[in-house]
Amino acid sequence: MFGQKYLMELLSDYVEKGLMESDLASLQPKDRILVVEKFASYLIPKQAAVTTNVNVNTEEQKSVIDQLRELAQDNE
């Protein structure tokens, strides 16, 4: 029905003719902020939460250290 190109042209005309500015000016301040916030969500990248899961097995870690000590002793 409506393609991306059509919607871009529609929005472009809406902004260029000053209609968007006048519509925003006619809103209550709280509503104006909500509209601007919604537009900003398309322009400003959202930060995603990053989680990591680190498991350290101390027995494996000790065995590696022990192995290194043994190798060091063998070379002495």
GROMACS elastic network, one bead per residue, 0.5 to 0.9 nm:
[ bonds ]
;  ai    aj funct       b0    kb
    2     5     6  0.82218   500
    2     6     6  0.62110   500
    2     7     6  0.67426   500
    3     6     6  0.52663   500
    3     7     6  0.63876   500
    3     8     6  0.86940   500
    4     7     6  0.51973   500
    4     8     6  0.61378   500
    4     9     6  0.86582   500
    5     8     6  0.51190   500
    5     9     6  0.62342   500
    5    10     6  0.85843   500
    6     9     6  0.51852   500
    6    10     6  0.60997   500
    6    11     6  0.86450   500
    7    11     6  0.61182   500
    7    12     6  0.84031   500
    8    11     6  0.52254   500
    8    12     6  0.59779   500
    8    13     6  0.85865   500
    9    13     6  0.60751   500
    9    14     6  0.84196   500
   10    13     6  0.52917   500
   10    14     6  0.61360   500
   10    15     6  0.87436   500
   11    15     6  0.62015   500
   11    16     6  0.85247   500
   11    20     6  0.88468   500
   12    15     6  0.52590   500
   12    16     6  0.59940   500
   12    17     6  0.84917   500
   13    16     6  0.50466   500
   13    17     6  0.58928   500
   13    18     6  0.84954   500
   13    19     6  0.85227   500
   14    17     6  0.56255   500
   14    18     6  0.66395   500
   14    19     6  0.54628   500
   14    20     6  0.58724   500
   14    21     6  0.89885   500
   15    18     6  0.53273   500
   15    19     6  0.60640   500
   15    20     6  0.52668   500
   15    21     6  0.72117   500
   16    19     6  0.76269   500
   16    20     6  0.83493   500
   17    20     6  0.78761   500
   17    21     6  0.89073   500
   18    21     6  0.53227   500
   18    22     6  0.63201   500
   18    23     6  0.86065   500
   19    22     6  0.51753   500
   19    23     6  0.59716   500
   19    24     6  0.84722   500
   20    23     6  0.50576   500
   20    24     6  0.60456   500
   20    25     6  0.84956   500
   21    24     6  0.51459   500
   21    25     6  0.61258   500
   21    26     6  0.86777   500
   22    26     6  0.62225   500
   22    27     6  0.89155   500
   23    26     6  0.51605   500
   23    27     6  0.66931   500
   24    27     6  0.53883   500
   24    28     6  0.84757   500
   24    29     6  0.89484   500
   24    31     6  0.86019   500
   24    32     6  0.58994   500
   24    35     6  0.81123   500
   24    36     6  0.88297   500
   25    28     6  0.79221   500
   25    29     6  0.84955   500
   25    32     6  0.76384   500
   26    29     6  0.89991   500
   26    32     6  0.85738   500
   27    30     6  0.80408   500
   27    31     6  0.59688   500
   27    32     6  0.56213   500
   28    31     6  0.52635   500
   28    32     6  0.60848   500
   28    33     6  0.87147   500
   29    33     6  0.62235   500
   29    34     6  0.86964   500
   30    33     6  0.52557   500
   30    34     6  0.64218   500
   30    35     6  0.89066   500
   31    34     6  0.50380   500
   31    35     6  0.63264   500
   31    36     6  0.87030   500
   32    35     6  0.52133   500
   32    36     6  0.62400   500
   32    37     6  0.85247   500
   33    36     6  0.51215   500
   33    37     6  0.59738   500
   33    38     6  0.86009   500
   34    37     6  0.50419   500
   34    38     6  0.62543   500
   34    39     6  0.87580   500
   35    38     6  0.51622   500
   35    39     6  0.63541   500
   35    40     6  0.86080   500
   36    39     6  0.51250   500
   36    40     6  0.60425   500
   36    41     6  0.86985   500
   37    41     6  0.63473   500
   38    41     6  0.52833   500
   38    42     6  0.72123   500
   39    42     6  0.55556   500
   39    43     6  0.68562   500
   40    44     6  0.58150   500
   41    44     6  0.55737   500
   41    45     6  0.72693   500
   41    46     6  0.75123   500
   42    45     6  0.74436   500
   42    46     6  0.89968   500
   56    59     6  0.88373   500
   56    60     6  0.82648   500
   56    61     6  0.77055   500
   57    60     6  0.54995   500
   57    61     6  0.63023   500
   57    62     6  0.87304   500
   58    62     6  0.59227   500
   58    63     6  0.84011   500
   59    62     6  0.50467   500
   59    63     6  0.60836   500
   59    64     6  0.86233   500
   60    63     6  0.50221   500
   60    64     6  0.62374   500
   60    65     6  0.86447   500
   61    64     6  0.52289   500
   61    65     6  0.63339   500
   61    66     6  0.85790   500
   62    65     6  0.50044   500
   62    66     6  0.59110   500
   62    67     6  0.83959   500
   63    67     6  0.59542   500
   63    68     6  0.85099   500
   64    68     6  0.61999   500
   64    69     6  0.86352   500
   65    68     6  0.50814   500
   65    69     6  0.62329   500
   65    70     6  0.86313   500
   66    69     6  0.50576   500
   66    70     6  0.61830   500
   66    71     6  0.86278   500
   67    70     6  0.50465   500
   67    71     6  0.61752   500
   67    72     6  0.85691   500
   68    71     6  0.50485   500
   68    72     6  0.61164   500
   68    73     6  0.85963   500
   69    72     6  0.50047   500
   69    73     6  0.61424   500
   69    74     6  0.85981   500
   70    73     6  0.50748   500
   70    74     6  0.61620   500
   70    75     6  0.87240   500
   71    74     6  0.50853   500
   71    75     6  0.63864   500
   71    76     6  0.89454   500
   72    75     6  0.52718   500
   72    76     6  0.65877   500
   73    76     6  0.52609   500
